[in-house]
Amino acid sequence: MIANALGQKNGTLAAEQQEWPAIKSLKVTAIASYSSEELPVGASRRFKVVQKKDAWEVHPYSSEARQIRSRAERKELRRLLEATLR
């Protein structure tokens, strides 16, 4: 997934990508909605990214995801989702 996002093929990066800063972490946010709620709900989790010779390894920083529950954070999720879908 990371190699694909970077446009990496066969373990090599394009010349312009070789000068990019190394990816050290990754945050994944899941957004969901259900009919009884006006705003979406979500959860996020951070991962440490380690590049090995021919592969990338992704290790979670914690054993659980952080639930996104506050009204302000849920409004932000909605704005993020709407902006992405435009």
N, CA, C and O atoms as a Tinker XYZ file with bonds, in Angstrom:
   344  protein
     1  N      0.826000   -1.180000    0.000000    73     2
     2  CA     0.000000    0.000000    0.000000    64     1     3
     3  C      0.876000    1.251000    0.000000    63     2     4     5
     4  O      0.637000    2.174000   -0.778000    81     3
     5  N      1.873000    1.288000    0.854000    73     3     6
     6  CA     2.735000    2.461000    0.937000    64     5     7
     7  C      3.553000    2.611000   -0.334000    63     6     8     9
     8  O      3.664000    3.710000   -0.878000    81     7
     9  N      4.128000    1.508000   -0.811000    73     7    10
    10  CA     4.913000    1.551000   -2.040000    64     9    11
    11  C      4.050000    2.020000   -3.202000    63    10    12    13
    12  O      4.503000    2.811000   -4.029000    81    11
    13  N      2.825000    1.546000   -3.272000    73    11    14
    14  CA     1.919000    1.953000   -4.342000    64    13    15
    15  C      1.606000    3.440000   -4.253000    63    14    16    17
    16  O      1.590000    4.133000   -5.270000    81    15
    17  N      1.360000    3.931000   -3.051000    73    15    18
    18  CA     1.058000    5.353000   -2.870000    64    17    19
    19  C      2.231000    6.231000   -3.274000    63    18    20    21
    20  O      2.043000    7.356000   -3.737000    81    19
    21  N      3.441000    5.716000   -3.098000    73    19    22
    22  CA     4.639000    6.466000   -3.467000    64    21    23
    23  C      5.021000    6.277000   -4.930000    63    22    24    25
    24  O      5.960000    6.911000   -5.410000    81    23
    25  N      4.304000    5.412000   -5.644000    73    23    26
    26  CA     4.645000    5.143000   -7.028000    64    25    27
    27  C      5.877000    4.266000   -7.141000    63    26    28    29
    28  O      6.566000    4.285000   -8.161000    81    27
    29  N      6.155000    3.504000   -6.108000    73    27    30
    30  CA     7.346000    2.669000   -6.055000    64    29    31
    31  C      7.117000    1.368000   -6.814000    63    30    32    33
    32  O      6.092000    0.709000   -6.641000    81    31
    33  N      8.073000    1.008000   -7.651000    73    31    34
    34  CA     7.989000   -0.241000   -8.412000    64    33    35
    35  C      9.266000   -1.032000   -8.185000    63    34    36    37
    36  O     10.367000   -0.494000   -8.301000    81    35
    37  N      9.120000   -2.283000   -7.867000    73    35    38
    38  CA    10.264000   -3.173000   -7.668000    64    37    39
    39  C     11.279000   -2.631000   -6.667000    63    38    40    41
    40  O     12.484000   -2.816000   -6.838000    81    39
    41  N     10.789000   -1.958000   -5.617000    73    39    42
    42  CA    11.669000   -1.492000   -4.547000    64    41    43
    43  C     12.457000   -0.242000   -4.862000    63    42    44    45
    44  O     13.344000    0.124000   -4.091000    81    43
    45  N     12.167000    0.437000   -5.977000    73    43    46
    46  CA    12.910000    1.644000   -6.324000    64    45    47
    47  C     11.962000    2.833000   -6.413000    63    46    48    49
    48  O     10.794000    2.689000   -6.772000    81    47
    49  N     12.476000    3.988000   -6.087000    73    47    50
    50  CA    11.702000    5.225000   -6.167000    64    49    51
    51  C     12.162000    6.030000   -7.370000    63    50    52    53
    52  O     13.321000    5.947000   -7.776000    81    51
    53  N     11.255000    6.808000   -7.935000    73    51    54
    54  CA    11.618000    7.731000   -9.005000    64    53    55
    55  C     12.595000    8.761000   -8.438000    63    54    56    57
    56  O     12.619000    8.999000   -7.230000    81    55
    57  N     13.392000    9.367000   -9.303000    73    55    58
    58  CA    14.431000   10.300000   -8.868000    64    57    59
    59  C     13.892000   11.409000   -7.973000    63    58    60    61
    60  O     14.496000   11.719000   -6.946000    81    59
    61  N     12.755000   12.016000   -8.347000    73    59    62
    62  CA    12.217000   13.115000   -7.534000    64    61    63
    63  C     11.718000   12.628000   -6.185000    63    62    64    65
    64  O     11.691000   13.402000   -5.228000    81    63
    65  N     11.323000   11.365000   -6.083000    73    63    66
    66  CA    10.814000   10.816000   -4.824000    64    65    67
    67  C     11.936000   10.443000   -3.868000    63    66    68    69
    68  O     11.701000   10.337000   -2.665000    81    67
    69  N     13.123000   10.247000   -4.360000    73    67    70
    70  CA    14.240000    9.852000   -3.502000    64    69    71
    71  C     14.599000   10.942000   -2.506000    63    70    72    73
    72  O     15.221000   10.662000   -1.482000    81    71
    73  N     14.216000   12.180000   -2.792000    73    71    74
    74  CA    14.522000   13.281000   -1.889000    64    73    75
    75  C     13.374000   13.604000   -0.941000    63    74    76    77
    76  O     13.492000   14.513000   -0.119000    81    75
    77  N     12.274000   12.878000   -1.043000    73    75    78
    78  CA    11.153000   13.076000   -0.123000    64    77    79
    79  C     11.573000   12.666000    1.272000    63    78    80    81
    80  O     12.409000   11.776000    1.425000    81    79
    81  N     11.007000   13.302000    2.302000    73    79    82
    82  CA    11.308000   12.846000    3.666000    64    81    83
    83  C     10.791000   11.423000    3.873000    63    82    84    85
    84  O      9.782000   11.022000    3.293000    81    83
    85  N     11.490000   10.683000    4.696000    73    83    86
    86  CA    11.097000    9.294000    4.981000    64    85    87
    87  C      9.746000    9.266000    5.701000    63    86    88    89
    88  O      9.472000   10.111000    6.553000    81    87
    89  N      8.927000    8.311000    5.359000    73    87    90
    90  CA     7.656000    8.134000    6.050000    64    89    91
    91  C      7.950000    7.412000    7.356000    63    90    92    93
    92  O      8.505000    6.314000    7.353000    81    91
    93  N      7.573000    8.034000    8.480000    73    91    94
    94  CA     7.845000    7.449000    9.789000    64    93    95
    95  C      6.587000    6.937000   10.469000    63    94    96    97
    96  O      6.644000    6.024000   11.292000    81    95
    97  N      5.443000    7.534000   10.121000    73    95    98
    98  CA     4.203000    7.091000   10.728000    64    97    99
    99  C      3.056000    7.275000    9.746000    63    98   100   101
   100  O      3.168000    7.971000    8.736000    81    99
   101  N      1.954000    6.626000   10.082000    73    99   102
   102  CA     0.776000    6.618000    9.241000    64   101   103
   103  C     -0.440000    6.654000   10.159000    63   102   104   105
   104  O     -0.494000    5.938000   11.160000    81   103
   105  N     -1.405000    7.485000    9.815000    73   103   106
   106  CA    -2.639000    7.549000   10.602000    64   105   107
   107  C     -3.788000    7.095000    9.714000    63   106   108   109
   108  O     -3.978000    7.615000    8.614000    81   107
   109  N     -4.547000    6.130000   10.196000    73   107   110
   110  CA    -5.706000    5.621000    9.473000    64   109   111
   111  C     -6.947000    6.043000   10.251000    63   110   112   113
   112  O     -7.058000    5.802000   11.453000    81   111
   113  N     -7.886000    6.684000    9.535000    73   111   114
   114  CA    -9.140000    7.094000   10.149000    64   113   115
   115  C    -10.289000    6.443000    9.405000    63   114   116   117
   116  O    -10.412000    6.582000    8.188000    81   115
   117  N    -11.126000    5.735000   10.137000    73   115   118
   118  CA   -12.321000    5.107000    9.568000    64   117   119
   119  C    -13.515000    5.988000    9.912000    63   118   120   121
   120  O    -13.688000    6.400000   11.058000    81   119
   121  N    -14.340000    6.272000    8.894000    73   119   122
   122  CA   -15.522000    7.108000    9.085000    64   121   123
   123  C    -16.749000    6.274000    8.738000    63   122   124   125
   124  O    -16.781000    5.601000    7.708000    81   123
   125  N    -17.756000    6.322000    9.603000    73   123   126
   126  CA   -18.985000    5.557000    9.368000    64   125   127
   127  C    -20.191000    6.423000    9.713000    63   126   128   129
   128  O    -20.094000    7.384000   10.478000    81   127
   129  N    -21.315000    6.061000    9.136000    73   127   130
   130  CA   -22.548000    6.760000    9.492000    64   129   131
   131  C    -23.656000    5.734000    9.668000    63   130   132   133
   132  O    -23.616000    4.634000    9.116000    81   131
   133  N    -24.630000    6.127000   10.443000    73   131   134
   134  CA   -25.811000    5.290000   10.585000    64   133   135
   135  C    -27.006000    6.201000   10.785000    63   134   136   137
   136  O    -26.863000    7.339000   11.231000    81   135
   137  N    -28.168000    5.705000   10.458000    73   135   138
   138  CA   -29.348000    6.555000   10.328000    64   137   139
   139  C    -29.799000    7.247000   11.607000    63   138   140   141
   140  O    -30.424000    8.305000   11.533000    81   139
   141  N    -29.510000    6.701000   12.749000    73   139   142
   142  CA   -30.000000    7.322000   13.984000    64   141   143
   143  C    -29.154000    8.512000   14.428000    63   142   144   145
   144  O    -29.515000    9.206000   15.379000    81   143
   145  N    -28.046000    8.753000   13.758000    73   143   146
   146  CA   -27.163000    9.863000   14.122000    64   145   147
   147  C    -27.072000   10.868000   12.983000    63   146   148   149
   148  O    -27.030000   10.490000   11.812000    81   147
   149  N    -27.044000   12.144000   13.331000    73   147   150
   150  CA   -26.910000   13.208000   12.334000    64   149   151
   151  C    -25.473000   13.286000   11.808000    63   150   152   153
   152  O    -25.252000   13.515000   10.619000    81   151
   153  N    -24.516000   13.099000   12.690000    73   151   154
   154  CA   -23.106000   13.223000   12.321000    64   153   155
   155  C    -22.457000   11.847000   12.201000    63   154   156   157
   156  O    -22.899000   10.892000   12.840000    81   155
   157  N    -21.405000   11.745000   11.380000    73   155   158
   158  CA   -20.700000   10.464000   11.285000    64   157   159
   159  C    -19.938000   10.163000   12.577000    63   158   160   161
   160  O    -19.698000   11.052000   13.394000    81   159
   161  N    -19.575000    8.929000   12.740000    73   159   162
   162  CA   -18.725000    8.502000   13.848000    64   161   163
   163  C    -17.423000    8.003000   13.234000    63   162   164   165
   164  O    -17.339000    7.791000   12.024000    81   163
   165  N    -16.422000    7.820000   14.064000    73   163   166
   166  CA   -15.161000    7.360000   13.505000    64   165   167
   167  C    -14.208000    6.857000   14.559000    63   166   168   169
   168  O    -14.469000    6.915000   15.761000    81   167
   169  N    -13.094000    6.361000   14.065000    73   167   170
   170  CA   -12.007000    5.899000   14.911000    64   169   171
   171  C    -10.712000    6.116000   14.148000    63   170   172   173
   172  O    -10.694000    6.073000   12.918000    81   171
   173  N     -9.634000    6.346000   14.873000    73   171   174
   174  CA    -8.343000    6.510000   14.220000    64   173   175
   175  C     -7.282000    5.733000   14.982000    63   174   176   177
   176  O     -7.411000    5.458000   16.175000    81   175
   177  N     -6.246000    5.396000   14.261000    73   175   178
   178  CA    -5.143000    4.641000   14.847000    64   177   179
   179  C     -3.867000    5.023000   14.119000    63   178   180   181
   180  O     -3.856000    5.171000   12.897000    81   179
   181  N     -2.791000    5.181000   14.879000    73   179   182
   182  CA    -1.491000    5.543000   14.307000    64   181   183
   183  C     -0.593000    4.312000   14.243000    63   182   184   185
   184  O     -0.655000    3.417000   15.086000    81   183
   185  N      0.230000    4.306000   13.223000    73   183   186
   186  CA     1.131000    3.189000   12.990000    64   185   187
   187  C      2.543000    3.697000   12.723000    63   186   188   189
   188  O      2.729000    4.750000   12.114000    81   187
   189  N      3.514000    2.951000   13.174000    73   187   190
   190  CA     4.914000    3.214000   12.877000    64   189   191
   191  C      5.225000    2.519000   11.561000    63   190   192   193
   192  O      4.845000    1.364000   11.368000    81   191
   193  N      5.908000    3.203000   10.658000    73   191   194
   194  CA     6.259000    2.634000    9.359000    64   193   195
   195  C      7.761000    2.378000    9.331000    63   194   196   197
   196  O      8.559000    3.274000    9.606000    81   195
   197  N      8.135000    1.149000    8.998000    73   195   198
   198  CA     9.537000    0.760000    8.929000    64   197   199
   199  C      9.807000    0.217000    7.527000    63   198   200   201
   200  O      9.126000   -0.698000    7.064000    81   199
   201  N     10.806000    0.789000    6.857000    73   199   202
   202  CA    11.155000    0.280000    5.537000    64   201   203
   203  C     12.290000   -0.726000    5.679000    63   202   204   205
   204  O     13.358000   -0.416000    6.207000    81   203
   205  N     12.037000   -1.918000    5.205000    73   203   206
   206  CA    13.047000   -2.970000    5.167000    64   205   207
   207  C     13.625000   -2.995000    3.753000    63   206   208   209
   208  O     13.246000   -2.171000    2.921000    81   207
   209  N     14.529000   -3.922000    3.471000    73   207   210
   210  CA    15.140000   -3.986000    2.137000    64   209   211
   211  C     14.111000   -3.984000    1.017000    63   210   212   213
   212  O     14.120000   -3.095000    0.166000    81   211
   213  N     13.235000   -4.963000    1.010000    73   211   214
   214  CA    12.299000   -5.120000   -0.099000    64   213   215
   215  C     10.846000   -4.920000    0.297000    63   214   216   217
   216  O      9.949000   -5.199000   -0.498000    81   215
   217  N     10.596000   -4.445000    1.503000    73   215   218
   218  CA     9.216000   -4.347000    1.949000    64   217   219
   219  C      9.063000   -3.239000    2.990000    63   218   220   221
   220  O     10.040000   -2.699000    3.508000    81   219
   221  N      7.813000   -2.927000    3.273000    73   219   222
   222  CA     7.462000   -1.983000    4.327000    64   221   223
   223  C      6.763000   -2.763000    5.430000    63   222   224   225
   224  O      5.995000   -3.686000    5.156000    81   223
   225  N      7.030000   -2.390000    6.675000    73   223   226
   226  CA     6.320000   -2.979000    7.809000    64   225   227
   227  C      5.562000   -1.866000    8.521000    63   226   228   229
   228  O      6.069000   -0.755000    8.681000    81   227
   229  N      4.355000   -2.176000    8.940000    73   227   230
   230  CA     3.504000   -1.215000    9.636000    64   229   231
   231  C      3.150000   -1.823000   10.988000    63   230   232   233
   232  O      2.567000   -2.905000   11.059000    81   231
   233  N      3.514000   -1.106000   12.077000    73   231   234
   234  CA     3.288000   -1.590000   13.443000    64   233   235
   235  C      2.448000   -0.578000   14.207000    63   234   236   237
   236  O      2.775000    0.608000   14.196000    81   235
   237  N      1.381000   -1.004000   14.869000    73   235   238
   238  CA     0.558000   -0.051000   15.621000    64   237   239
   239  C      1.305000    0.505000   16.833000    63   238   240   241
   240  O      2.091000   -0.197000   17.469000    81   239
   241  N      1.049000    1.767000   17.136000    73   239   242
   242  CA     1.622000    2.386000   18.334000    64   241   243
   243  C      0.880000    1.948000   19.595000    63   242   244   245
   244  O      1.454000    1.918000   20.683000    81   243
   245  N     -0.398000    1.609000   19.441000    73   243   246
   246  CA    -1.175000    1.183000   20.600000    64   245   247
   247  C     -2.031000   -0.011000   20.221000    63   246   248   249
   248  O     -2.202000   -0.325000   19.043000    81   247
   249  N     -2.562000   -0.667000   21.230000    73   247   250
   250  CA    -3.360000   -1.868000   20.966000    64   249   251
   251  C     -4.800000   -1.552000   20.581000    63   250   252   253
   252  O     -5.521000   -2.440000   20.126000    81   251
   253  N     -5.233000   -0.306000   20.753000    73   251   254
   254  CA    -6.612000    0.052000   20.447000    64   253   255
   255  C     -6.675000    1.319000   19.613000    63   254   256   257
   256  O     -5.783000    2.165000   19.676000    81   255
   257  N     -7.736000    1.440000   18.835000    73   255   258
   258  CA    -7.998000    2.656000   18.079000    64   257   259
   259  C     -8.609000    3.705000   19.008000    63   258   260   261
   260  O     -9.214000    3.373000   20.027000    81   259
   261  N     -8.442000    4.961000   18.643000    73   259   262
   262  CA    -9.043000    6.060000   19.415000    64   261   263
   263  C    -10.395000    6.390000   18.790000    63   262   264   265
   264  O    -10.478000    6.728000   17.609000    81   263
   265  N    -11.438000    6.289000   19.587000    73   263   266
   266  CA   -12.772000    6.598000   19.078000    64   265   267
   267  C    -12.955000    8.104000   18.956000    63   266   268   269
   268  O    -12.522000    8.871000   19.816000    81   267
   269  N    -13.600000    8.504000   17.882000    73   267   270
   270  CA   -13.877000    9.915000   17.644000    64   269   271
   271  C    -15.337000   10.138000   18.020000    63   270   272   273
   272  O    -16.249000    9.749000   17.289000    81   271
   273  N    -15.542000   10.774000   19.179000    73   271   274
   274  CA   -16.896000   10.879000   19.733000    64   273   275
   275  C    -17.404000   12.294000   19.938000    63   274   276   277
   276  O    -18.614000   12.522000   19.911000    81   275
   277  N    -16.511000   13.245000   20.143000    73   275   278
   278  CA   -16.996000   14.594000   20.456000    64   277   279
   279  C    -17.706000   15.199000   19.249000    63   278   280   281
   280  O    -17.396000   14.881000   18.100000    81   279
   281  N    -18.642000   16.057000   19.527000    73   279   282
   282  CA   -19.416000   16.693000   18.455000    64   281   283
   283  C    -18.498000   17.466000   17.502000    63   282   284   285
   284  O    -18.662000   17.396000   16.284000    81   283
   285  N    -17.545000   18.192000   18.053000    73   283   286
   286  CA   -16.630000   18.980000   17.221000    64   285   287
   287  C    -15.812000   18.079000   16.288000    63   286   288   289
   288  O    -15.656000   18.379000   15.104000    81   287
   289  N    -15.295000   16.978000   16.831000    73   287   290
   290  CA   -14.507000   16.050000   15.999000    64   289   291
   291  C    -15.379000   15.388000   14.933000    63   290   292   293
   292  O    -14.931000   15.160000   13.809000    81   291
   293  N    -16.613000   15.086000   15.289000    73   291   294
   294  CA   -17.518000   14.451000   14.325000    64   293   295
   295  C    -17.921000   15.429000   13.227000    63   294   296   297
   296  O    -18.104000   15.024000   12.079000    81   295
   297  N    -18.062000   16.713000   13.564000    73   295   298
   298  CA   -18.313000   17.726000   12.533000    64   297   299
   299  C    -17.118000   17.821000   11.586000    63   298   300   301
   300  O    -17.279000   17.962000   10.374000    81   299
   301  N    -15.928000   17.742000   12.154000    73   299   302
   302  CA   -14.714000   17.775000   11.333000    64   301   303
   303  C    -14.658000   16.562000   10.402000    63   302   304   305
   304  O    -14.247000   16.686000    9.249000    81   303
   305  N    -15.063000   15.402000   10.891000    73   303   306
   306  CA   -15.125000   14.208000   10.037000    64   305   307
   307  C    -16.068000   14.448000    8.856000    63   306   308   309
   308  O    -15.749000   14.095000    7.721000    81   307
   309  N    -17.214000   15.040000    9.124000    73   307   310
   310  CA   -18.173000   15.310000    8.056000    64   309   311
   311  C    -17.584000   16.272000    7.032000    63   310   312   313
   312  O    -17.734000   16.064000    5.828000    81   311
   313  N    -16.905000   17.340000    7.508000    73   311   314
   314  CA   -16.277000   18.289000    6.581000    64   313   315
   315  C    -15.209000   17.593000    5.743000    63   314   316   317
   316  O    -15.118000   17.814000    4.535000    81   315
   317  N    -14.408000   16.760000    6.382000    73   315   318
   318  CA   -13.355000   16.028000    5.675000    64   317   319
   319  C    -13.942000   15.105000    4.607000    63   318   320   321
   320  O    -13.458000   15.067000    3.476000    81   319
   321  N    -14.965000   14.377000    4.967000    73   319   322
   322  CA   -15.604000   13.454000    4.035000    64   321   323
   323  C    -16.232000   14.210000    2.865000    63   322   324   325
   324  O    -16.070000   13.804000    1.715000    81   323
   325  N    -16.943000   15.294000    3.141000    73   323   326
   326  CA   -17.569000   16.068000    2.079000    64   325   327
   327  C    -16.535000   16.680000    1.146000    63   326   328   329
   328  O    -16.739000   16.714000   -0.068000    81   327
   329  N    -15.428000   17.163000    1.700000    73   327   330
   330  CA   -14.363000   17.745000    0.863000    64   329   331
   331  C    -13.708000   16.692000   -0.020000    63   330   332   333
   332  O    -13.333000   16.975000   -1.158000    81   331
   333  N    -13.570000   15.484000    0.501000    73   331   334
   334  CA   -12.954000   14.397000   -0.252000    64   333   335
   335  C    -13.842000   13.954000   -1.405000    63   334   336   337
   336  O    -13.342000   13.568000   -2.461000    81   335
   337  N    -15.151000   14.008000   -1.210000    73   335   338
   338  CA   -16.094000   13.533000   -2.222000    64   337   339
   339  C    -16.367000   14.555000   -3.325000    63   338   340   341
   340  O    -17.035000   14.230000   -4.306000    81   339
   341  N    -15.881000   15.746000   -3.189000    73   339   342
   342  CA   -16.095000   16.784000   -4.222000    64   341   343
   343  C    -15.188000   16.578000   -5.393000    63   342   344
   344  O    -15.230000   17.351000   -6.350000    81   343
